[in-house]
């Protein structure tokens, strides 16, 4: 009769529970870039740039820039609703700087790049998109009617 051999396997996983220094430096760089971009975006809109580093207040300033009511900040505390609200704010921010919906999508998916482009690029603040009545549709108001007499002067 043969004997049965019993084999025991031991697995050891060692983890220090800390984040790697490279990942931490990368994340810190992303945060610094976002603050710099938001600072310039706020300054272009005539708001204090330092508001970019104050939690919650920076969201209030962003709502003012895009022309949304301040009470929308409450919506940002509601799960799933906050995603929709941030998408609307990003699209309105793009329109407030005369940028396209595609640029607004860039603000949603790659904010650390598009805030820099918006802040340090040639974009100028044209006013709150949501307060214009057309909800940032990018349409110019209709021209004024011609003056009486056909517009000819002598």
C-alpha positions as CSV (number, residue, x, y, z in Angstrom):
1,X,0.0,0.0,0.0
2,X,1.1,3.4,-0.8
3,X,1.1,6.3,1.6
4,X,-0.7,9.5,1.1
5,X,1.3,12.6,1.4
6,X,-0.3,15.7,2.7
7,X,0.8,19.0,1.4
8,X,0.2,22.3,3.1
9,X,0.3,25.6,1.3
10,X,0.9,28.8,3.1
11,X,0.3,32.2,1.5
12,X,1.5,35.4,3.1
13,X,0.5,38.8,2.0
14,X,2.3,41.7,3.4
15,X,0.9,45.2,3.3
16,X,1.9,48.2,5.1
17,X,-1.5,49.8,4.6
18,X,0.1,53.0,3.2
19,X,-0.1,54.6,-0.3
20,X,3.0,54.6,-2.4
21,X,4.9,57.9,-2.4
22,X,4.7,58.1,-6.2
23,X,0.9,57.9,-6.2
24,X,0.7,60.4,-3.4
25,X,2.9,62.9,-5.3
26,X,0.8,62.4,-8.5
27,X,-2.4,63.0,-6.6
28,X,-0.9,66.1,-5.0
29,X,0.1,67.4,-8.4
30,X,-3.5,66.9,-9.7
31,X,-4.9,68.8,-6.7
32,X,-2.4,71.7,-7.3
33,X,-3.3,71.9,-11.0
34,X,-7.0,71.9,-10.2
35,X,-6.6,74.7,-7.6
36,X,-4.6,76.8,-10.1
37,X,-7.1,76.3,-12.9
38,X,-10.1,77.1,-10.7
39,X,-8.3,80.1,-9.2
40,X,-7.9,81.6,-12.7
41,X,-11.4,80.7,-13.7
42,X,-12.8,82.5,-10.6
43,X,-10.5,85.5,-11.2
44,X,-11.7,85.8,-14.9
45,X,-15.3,85.9,-13.6
46,X,-14.5,88.7,-11.2
47,X,-14.6,86.5,-8.1
48,X,-11.8,86.1,-5.6
49,X,-9.3,83.4,-6.7
50,X,-8.7,82.3,-3.1
51,X,-12.3,80.9,-3.1
52,X,-11.0,77.9,-5.1
53,X,-9.3,76.6,-1.9
54,X,-12.2,77.0,0.5
55,X,-14.5,73.9,0.6
56,X,-18.2,74.5,0.0
57,X,-17.6,78.2,-0.6
58,X,-15.9,77.4,-3.9
59,X,-19.1,75.5,-5.0
60,X,-21.2,78.6,-4.0
61,X,-18.9,80.8,-6.1
62,X,-19.1,78.4,-9.0
63,X,-23.0,78.5,-8.8
64,X,-22.8,82.3,-8.9
65,X,-20.5,82.2,-11.9
66,X,-22.9,80.0,-13.9
67,X,-26.0,81.7,-12.7
68,X,-27.6,78.9,-10.8
69,X,-29.4,79.5,-7.4
70,X,-27.3,79.0,-4.3
71,X,-29.8,76.5,-2.9
72,X,-28.5,74.0,-5.5
73,X,-25.7,73.3,-3.1
74,X,-28.3,71.2,-1.2
75,X,-28.7,69.0,-4.3
76,X,-25.0,68.2,-4.2
77,X,-25.5,66.3,-1.0
78,X,-28.1,64.0,-2.5
79,X,-26.6,60.8,-3.9
80,X,-27.0,60.3,-7.7
81,X,-28.6,63.8,-8.0
82,X,-25.2,65.3,-7.3
83,X,-23.8,63.7,-10.5
84,X,-26.6,65.3,-12.6
85,X,-26.1,68.7,-10.9
86,X,-22.3,68.6,-11.5
87,X,-22.9,67.8,-15.2
88,X,-25.2,70.8,-15.5
89,X,-22.8,73.1,-13.7
90,X,-19.9,72.0,-15.9
91,X,-21.9,72.6,-19.1
92,X,-23.1,76.0,-17.8
93,X,-19.5,76.9,-16.9
94,X,-18.4,76.2,-20.5
95,X,-21.3,78.3,-21.8
96,X,-20.4,81.1,-19.4
97,X,-17.0,81.3,-21.1
98,X,-18.5,81.1,-24.6
99,X,-17.3,77.5,-25.0
100,X,-19.1,74.6,-26.6
101,X,-20.9,71.6,-25.1
102,X,-17.9,69.5,-26.1
103,X,-15.7,71.7,-23.9
104,X,-18.2,71.2,-21.1
105,X,-17.8,67.4,-21.5
106,X,-14.1,68.0,-21.1
107,X,-14.7,69.8,-17.9
108,X,-16.7,66.7,-16.7
109,X,-14.3,63.9,-17.7
110,X,-10.9,65.6,-17.6
111,X,-11.3,68.6,-15.3
112,X,-7.6,68.8,-14.3
113,X,-6.8,69.6,-18.0
114,X,-9.9,71.6,-19.0
115,X,-9.9,74.0,-16.0
116,X,-6.3,74.9,-16.9
117,X,-7.3,75.5,-20.5
118,X,-10.3,77.6,-19.3
119,X,-8.3,79.6,-16.7
120,X,-5.0,80.2,-18.5
121,X,-6.3,80.2,-22.1
122,X,-7.9,83.0,-24.1
123,X,-11.5,82.3,-22.9
124,X,-13.3,85.3,-21.5
125,X,-16.2,85.3,-19.1
126,X,-19.4,86.4,-21.0
127,X,-21.7,86.1,-18.0
128,X,-23.8,83.5,-16.3
129,X,-25.2,81.1,-18.8
130,X,-28.1,79.9,-16.7
131,X,-29.3,83.4,-15.9
132,X,-29.6,84.4,-19.6
133,X,-33.0,82.8,-20.1
134,X,-31.9,80.4,-22.8
135,X,-30.1,78.3,-20.3
136,X,-26.7,78.6,-21.9
137,X,-27.9,77.6,-25.4
138,X,-25.2,79.8,-26.9
139,X,-27.8,81.8,-28.9
140,X,-27.4,85.5,-29.2
141,X,-30.4,87.7,-28.3
142,X,-32.4,89.0,-31.3
143,X,-31.3,92.3,-32.8
144,X,-33.2,95.4,-31.9
145,X,-35.9,96.6,-34.3
146,X,-34.8,99.2,-36.9
147,X,-35.5,102.8,-36.1
148,X,-38.6,104.5,-37.4
149,X,-38.1,106.0,-40.9
150,X,-36.2,103.0,-42.3
151,X,-32.9,103.8,-40.5
152,X,-31.8,106.4,-43.0
153,X,-30.4,109.6,-41.6
154,X,-29.6,112.8,-43.4
